[in-house]
Amino acid sequence: MTNVNPQMKIGLIGEGAIGSYVIKCLEHLDIPVHTILVRPTRLKSKQGLRVTTAANIPIDTALMVDCAGHSALQQHGTTILERGIDLITVSVGALANEDLYQQLKQAAKRGGSKLFLATGAIGSLDCLRAAKVGGLETVTYIGRKPPSGWRGSPAENQLDLTNILTPVTHFRGNAREAALAYPKNANVAAAIALAGLGFDNTSVELIADPDIHRNIHQIEASGLFGTFSFTIDGNALPDNERSSALAAMSVVSSILQRYETIVI
């Protein structure tokens, strides 16, 4: 059991499928959420303090956790980091926007804070980081979801998602293009890019596959280290088929690491 420091106050941005999962897990672990930053009409929890802007987050907050998507990171991230508050985000794909990437980086420097990326929807990122040191040459990400998992994305403009009978690739390009075009679906591609060759040198293929019922993520990489292929067949959250259950779990894991004295 993690040793909880009750004096470390945690705030949450967003109360959608991932945010609700995080709140439930933290409650089970007796880790209170002190601040919730959501639009007034979206507030679900009866606990904690709701604030409407990042500037109003209580000054004694040690950590904010962004579970709300790219627009929330764009709107609140810079202010939070400048105030010296560490921030965990699931909105990794938003960093494909180079201007935002640099703004967040400089804000963290000014505030003496850190931006932590919750990347648990995909594994093997430690391998990519290590391989990059010794000469990483190629990285390809292939993302497969059932057709319903692509609803609300540009795939709807290309495919009849209701009547697909065989797997169809609806995107080929690099990770920057994927992350910007598919903000609700391509956070994995962005995480792989940041761990490896960068947004412009990471190849991405996105597939609607009627023969599967889970989200399948595959990384293929080669370099001086050799080659590796990694695949994860993951469930979506019950409340949102576009949100990875493992991504939500990784947010909780990232929070718990803040309490650990030995961190893996």
Secondary structure per residue as TSV (DSSP state, phi and psi in degrees):
chain	resnum	aa	ss	phi	psi
A	1	M	-	360.0	132.1
A	2	T	-	-66.9	137.7
A	3	N	-	-79.9	114.1
A	4	V	-	-90.8	131.9
A	5	N	-	-96.7	104.8
A	6	P	T	-64.6	-16.1
A	7	Q	T	-81.6	-12.6
A	8	M	S	-84.2	103.4
A	9	K	E	-85.2	134.1
A	10	I	E	-117.5	138.3
A	11	G	E	-120.6	157.5
A	12	L	E	-127.5	139.1
A	13	I	E	-107.9	115.5
A	14	G	-	94.5	142.9
A	15	E	-	-133.2	40.3
A	16	G	S	-80.4	-150.4
A	17	A	H	-62.5	-46.2
A	18	I	H	-70.8	-45.3
A	19	G	H	-60.7	-41.8
A	20	S	H	-64.5	-38.8
A	21	Y	H	-62.9	-43.9
A	22	V	H	-62.8	-43.7
A	23	I	H	-60.5	-45.1
A	24	K	H	-62.4	-43.0
A	25	C	H	-64.8	-42.9
A	26	L	H	-66.7	-37.4
A	27	E	H	-62.0	-41.3
A	28	H	H	-63.0	-31.0
A	29	L	T	-92.5	7.1
A	30	D	T	60.6	35.5
A	31	I	-	-109.0	107.4
A	32	P	-	-77.2	145.0
A	33	V	E	-95.3	117.5
A	34	H	E	-88.8	-26.4
A	35	T	E	-136.7	134.9
A	36	I	E	-124.6	123.0
A	37	L	E	-107.3	102.6
A	38	V	-	-144.3	165.4
A	39	R	-	-66.4	141.8
A	40	P	G	-51.9	-35.6
A	41	T	G	-75.7	-11.0
A	42	R	G	-103.2	-1.6
A	43	L	-	-67.5	126.9
A	44	K	-	-109.8	-42.5
A	45	S	-	-71.2	148.8
A	46	K	S	-100.3	-3.3
A	47	Q	S	-102.8	161.0
A	48	G	S	80.7	-179.5
A	49	L	E	-109.4	126.3
A	50	R	E	-88.1	132.6
A	51	V	E	-124.7	157.2
A	52	T	S	-106.6	-16.2
A	53	T	S	-137.8	156.2
A	54	A	G	-64.4	-27.4
A	55	A	G	-68.1	-19.0
A	56	N	G	-96.9	3.2
A	57	I	S	-63.3	131.6
A	58	P	-	-51.7	139.2
A	59	I	T	-65.0	-23.0
A	60	D	T	-89.5	10.0
A	61	T	E	-72.0	126.8
A	62	A	E	-91.6	-26.1
A	63	L	E	-151.6	131.2
A	64	M	E	-110.7	146.1
A	65	V	E	-125.4	115.1
A	66	D	E	-89.4	112.7
A	67	C	-	-118.2	18.1
A	68	A	S	-107.5	-5.2
A	69	G	-	105.1	178.3
A	70	H	H	-60.4	-42.7
A	71	S	H	-63.6	-33.9
A	72	A	H	-67.3	-41.5
A	73	L	H	-64.7	-40.7
A	74	Q	H	-64.1	-38.5
A	75	Q	H	-78.7	-38.9
A	76	H	H	-113.8	-20.7
A	77	G	H	-57.9	-47.3
A	78	T	H	-61.8	-45.7
A	79	T	H	-62.9	-43.2
A	80	I	H	-61.4	-48.2
A	81	L	H	-66.6	-38.8
A	82	E	H	-63.4	-28.7
A	83	R	T	-80.1	1.7
A	84	G	T	83.2	16.8
A	85	I	-	-99.8	124.5
A	86	D	E	-65.5	151.6
A	87	L	E	-136.7	127.6
A	88	I	E	-101.4	134.3
A	89	T	E	-133.3	143.7
A	90	V	S	-93.1	-5.5
A	91	S	-	-87.5	52.5
A	92	V	G	-61.8	-36.0
A	93	G	G	-62.0	-23.9
A	94	A	G	-63.0	-22.9
A	95	L	G	-73.9	-5.0
A	96	A	G	-66.3	-22.0
A	97	N	S	-77.9	106.3
A	98	E	H	-60.5	-36.7
A	99	D	H	-62.2	-45.8
A	100	L	H	-64.3	-42.6
A	101	Y	H	-53.9	-48.6
A	102	Q	H	-69.3	-36.9
A	103	Q	H	-61.8	-45.2
A	104	L	H	-66.5	-40.3
A	105	K	H	-61.6	-45.9
A	106	Q	H	-70.4	-35.6
A	107	A	H	-63.8	-40.1
A	108	A	H	-65.3	-38.1
A	109	K	H	-64.6	-44.1
A	110	R	H	-65.4	-37.1
A	111	G	H	-89.5	-7.9
A	112	G	T	65.3	32.1
A	113	S	-	-115.1	179.5
A	114	K	-	-134.6	146.6
A	115	L	E	-105.9	117.8
A	116	F	E	-103.8	133.7
A	117	L	E	-99.3	119.7
A	118	A	-	-85.4	108.0
A	119	T	-	-120.0	27.6
A	120	G	T	-71.0	-8.2
A	121	A	T	-65.7	-16.5
A	122	I	S	-138.9	142.3
A	123	G	-	-99.3	-171.4
A	124	S	-	71.8	7.3
A	125	L	H	-66.1	-28.0
A	126	D	H	-64.9	-35.9
A	127	C	H	-64.9	-42.0
A	128	L	H	-63.5	-43.8
A	129	R	H	-62.1	-41.8
A	130	A	H	-66.6	-43.0
A	131	A	H	-64.8	-32.9
A	132	K	H	-62.7	-34.5
A	133	V	H	-63.1	-39.6
A	134	G	H	-99.0	2.4
A	135	G	-	116.6	79.8
A	136	L	E	-92.2	129.8
A	137	E	E	-108.2	-46.1
A	138	T	E	-137.6	142.7
A	139	V	E	-139.7	128.5
A	140	T	E	-127.2	134.1
A	141	Y	E	-114.2	130.5
A	142	I	E	-120.1	119.4
A	143	G	E	-112.5	123.7
A	144	R	E	-117.2	134.1
A	145	K	E	-138.7	154.1
A	146	P	-	-61.1	154.0
A	147	P	G	-50.6	-39.6
A	148	S	G	-62.9	-25.2
A	149	G	G	-70.9	-13.5
A	150	W	G	-100.4	3.8
A	151	R	T	-64.3	142.5
A	152	G	T	84.9	4.4
A	153	S	S	-115.4	171.5
A	154	P	T	-59.0	-16.5
A	155	A	H	-59.0	-29.9
A	156	E	H	-62.9	-26.2
A	157	N	H	-81.5	-14.1
A	158	Q	H	-107.7	-28.3
A	159	L	-	-128.9	151.8
A	160	D	-	-88.5	91.5
A	161	L	T	-64.2	-20.2
A	162	T	T	-78.1	-26.5
A	163	N	S	-119.9	22.0
A	164	I	-	-71.7	130.9
A	165	L	-	-107.7	-23.4
A	166	T	S	-133.5	159.6
A	167	P	-	-59.1	136.2
A	168	V	E	-131.3	127.5
A	169	T	E	-82.4	121.3
A	170	H	E	-111.0	-1.6
A	171	F	E	-149.8	133.5
A	172	R	E	-136.0	130.2
A	173	G	E	174.9	-155.5
A	174	N	E	-102.5	173.7
A	175	A	H	-67.1	-31.2
A	176	R	H	-66.5	-46.2
A	177	E	H	-61.8	-41.9
A	178	A	H	-64.9	-46.1
A	179	A	H	-66.3	-36.5
A	180	L	H	-76.2	-34.5
A	181	A	H	-81.5	-29.2
A	182	Y	-	-123.1	65.3
A	183	P	T	-61.3	-24.7
A	184	K	T	-94.8	-3.0
A	185	N	T	-127.5	-18.2
A	186	A	-	-111.9	24.8
A	187	N	H	-62.5	-32.0
A	188	V	H	-64.3	-45.3
A	189	A	H	-58.6	-38.9
A	190	A	H	-68.0	-40.9
A	191	A	H	-62.7	-42.0
A	192	I	H	-63.1	-42.0
A	193	A	H	-62.7	-43.9
A	194	L	H	-67.7	-31.9
A	195	A	H	-78.7	-23.6
A	196	G	T	-116.9	-111.1
A	197	L	T	-91.0	1.4
A	198	G	-	94.3	168.4
A	199	F	G	-64.0	-39.0
A	200	D	G	-83.2	-14.8
A	201	N	G	-114.1	12.0
A	202	T	-	-107.3	121.2
A	203	S	E	-82.8	142.5
A	204	V	E	-134.0	138.1
A	205	E	E	-133.3	128.9
A	206	L	E	-117.7	132.7
A	207	I	E	-130.9	134.6
A	208	A	E	-95.8	119.7
A	209	D	-	-126.5	110.0
A	210	P	T	-73.7	-7.5
A	211	D	T	-91.3	0.8
A	212	I	-	-120.6	160.4
A	213	H	S	-125.2	4.4
A	214	R	S	-129.3	170.8
A	215	N	E	-90.2	124.6
A	216	I	E	-113.1	123.8
A	217	H	E	-115.1	132.0
A	218	Q	E	-132.1	133.2
A	219	I	E	-116.1	134.5
A	220	E	E	-125.1	129.6
A	221	A	E	-140.7	152.3
A	222	S	E	-146.2	156.9
A	223	G	E	173.6	-163.2
A	224	L	T	-64.1	-22.7
A	225	F	T	-73.2	-21.0
A	226	G	E	124.7	-138.8
A	227	T	E	-137.6	156.7
A	228	F	E	-151.5	154.0
A	229	S	E	-132.4	129.3
A	230	F	E	-129.1	132.2
A	231	T	E	-131.5	137.0
A	232	I	E	-128.5	132.3
A	233	D	E	-109.3	96.7
A	234	G	E	-110.9	149.1
A	235	N	-	-82.1	151.1
A	236	A	E	-87.4	163.9
A	237	L	E	-68.6	142.8
A	238	P	T	-57.9	-31.4
A	239	D	T	-85.1	-11.2
A	240	N	E	-159.2	108.0
A	241	E	E	-71.1	-8.6
A	242	R	E	-91.1	-7.1
A	243	S	E	-106.1	127.4
A	244	S	E	-73.1	133.1
A	245	A	H	-63.0	-39.5
A	246	L	H	-67.8	-31.6
A	247	A	H	-62.8	-43.1
A	248	A	H	-64.0	-41.4
A	249	M	H	-63.3	-34.8
A	250	S	H	-68.2	-27.8
A	251	V	H	-64.9	-47.3
A	252	V	H	-61.9	-42.4
A	253	S	H	-60.4	-40.9
A	254	S	H	-64.1	-37.6
A	255	I	H	-65.9	-45.1
A	256	L	H	-63.8	-31.1
A	257	Q	H	-61.7	-26.5
A	258	R	T	-66.8	-18.0
A	259	Y	T	-96.5	-13.2
A	260	E	-	-83.0	148.8
A	261	T	S	-93.9	-23.3
A	262	I	S	-122.0	120.4
A	263	V	-	-117.5	129.3
A	264	I	-	-93.9	360.0
